Amino acid sequence: MWGRLCQGLIREFGVRYFSTRGRAPAQDFAGVLLAGLAEDGGLYVPEFWPRFSTAEIRGLRGLPYAELAAAVMAPFVDGAVADLAALCADAYAGFAHPAVVPLQQLETGLFALELFHGPTLAFKDLAMQLLGRLFEQVLAGERLTIVGATSGDTGAAAIEALKGRRGIMIAILHPEGRVSEVQRRQMTTVAAANVGNIAIRGSFDDCQDLVKAMFADAKLRRELRLSAVNSINWARIAAQIPYYFAAALALGAPDRAVAFSVPTGNFGNVLAGWAAARMGLPVARLVVACNRNDILARYLAANDMSLRPVEPSLSPSMDIQVSSNFERLLFELLDRNPAETERIMLDFRAGGRMEVPEGAWRRMQGLFCGFALDDAGTEAEIGRLYRASGYLADPHSAIGIAGARARRAERGVPMIAAATAHPAKFAPTVERASGVCPALPARLADLYQRPERSVVVANDLAAVAAEVRALAGRNVAEGTIV
Ligand SMILES: *Cc1c(COP(=O)(O)O)cnc(C)c1O
């Protein structure tokens, strides 16, 4: 009775969100969507985790993906979003596979969950396509400027999701000459007036510093109403939970448990898997699969979270040392103690080593385990998979699949590896490793013929800010932004 009443109230008003560092005001869903990072430097988390009963999970079986997504996300979203089901239907209608997130069996007990059938061929589309629509609805005609730095996938997914959206202007900075050709073309060939591509004469870190500096400039921030769609945005995590349900249901959940292996960078994807487990999905294992930047694997093996320099690899979207979303899990492992979370995070930033209490680390090991694979191992895995089953995996997905195979026997449940990018996105590596050049899907086949639009700007804050202002001004003049 009481549970039913609570569920009813959640549906009506939605859960509220608190910062992991406890010193920022609580927000509703619309607030965390627009804020991204909390004012105290923390990350927003729901005040409690909604839980589905076994019967409720069984009731989700067989739903089309968009309906499943709306049902799983409903407890996190409040009245600011009028018709979540319609937004989900619209967001996922553009995916190239009718199942949206199809499962492919690779071997006995080993499956690939293909998350790359969206417009930019990477799993970021699953969250971004919905986010673009949520922004538009929550803003209700008010204007907003999204700025971001990208080393590839995030920028393309954000541009694709926000192109032509009412009131929203998006400027994405990328390091000139340092993103793959497919990734660059996916950003620069979008012909929408509200999209600006700025190629910076510098590195990805320079791009990130420029974005941070723009946010730190209070005047500019207010003038352009700056916002971000980076991976610490809670709405992105929420939008990634449903595909864990979809895959597990397809393999017999809630009556049978499953395990997942997730190629990991910023810890957003695998955190969504943890959230699914917390919401009642029977998940026996989460493998955190890393490339040579293996800080999370070292942490899981030996409670050693010590920073090393980022090394470039064949799986660039996982070339990360500080996984921002880890803070959300840390907060939970510390029994939601914000003061302790903040202290550990600040010490980590200052000293380069995270001191997680032994008990919290052990609790994480109950569900998570680590796996790491270097470039040579990644190429070997791509070749092996192709020869054994004819399956072409991109380097990120190959790491996830190798992690799944390494841990498969452990808990006697089906192992599902997240396939996070289409092989054609990383064609040179895939061809070298397998002997086969993966073709771009038909809808992108003319990508190399489309005209590109971008401006090259020096690594200089004033010059970049002027460019963003000019883009926003042009849009107001053209009536794109009202
Ligand atoms: C972003 C990305 C990842 C890493 O995901 P996180 O949520 O940052 O852990 C893995 N693979 C691909 C292809 C990506 O684009």
The ligand as a Tripos MOL2 file, in Angstrom:
@<TRIPOS>MOLECULE
LIG
   15    15     1     0     0
SMALL
NO_CHARGES

@<TRIPOS>ATOM
      1 C1         32.4750    7.0720  -24.9010 C.3       1 LIG1
      2 C2         32.8790    5.7290  -25.3850 C.ar      1 LIG1
      3 C3         33.2980    4.7170  -24.4950 C.ar      1 LIG1
      4 C4         33.4610    4.9520  -23.0050 C.3       1 LIG1
      5 O1         32.2290    5.0990  -22.3430 O.3       1 LIG1
      6 P1         32.1620    5.7520  -20.8800 P.3       1 LIG1
      7 O2         30.7190    5.9160  -20.5970 O.co2     1 LIG1
      8 O3         32.8830    7.0630  -20.9800 O.co2     1 LIG1
      9 O4         32.8370    4.8140  -19.9420 O.co2     1 LIG1
     10 C5         33.5810    3.4690  -25.0080 C.ar      1 LIG1
     11 N1         33.5010    3.2240  -26.3420 N.ar      1 LIG1
     12 C6         33.1200    4.1640  -27.2160 C.ar      1 LIG1
     13 C7         33.0860    3.8380  -28.6620 C.3       1 LIG1
     14 C8         32.7860    5.4510  -26.7850 C.ar      1 LIG1
     15 O5         32.4020    6.3930  -27.6680 O.3       1 LIG1
@<TRIPOS>BOND
     1     1     2 1
     2     2     3 ar
     3     2    14 ar
     4     3     4 1
     5     3    10 ar
     6     4     5 1
     7     5     6 1
     8     6     7 2
     9     6     8 1
    10     6     9 1
    11    10    11 ar
    12    11    12 ar
    13    12    13 1
    14    12    14 ar
    15    14    15 1
@<TRIPOS>SUBSTRUCTURE
     1 LIG1         1 GROUP 0 **** ****
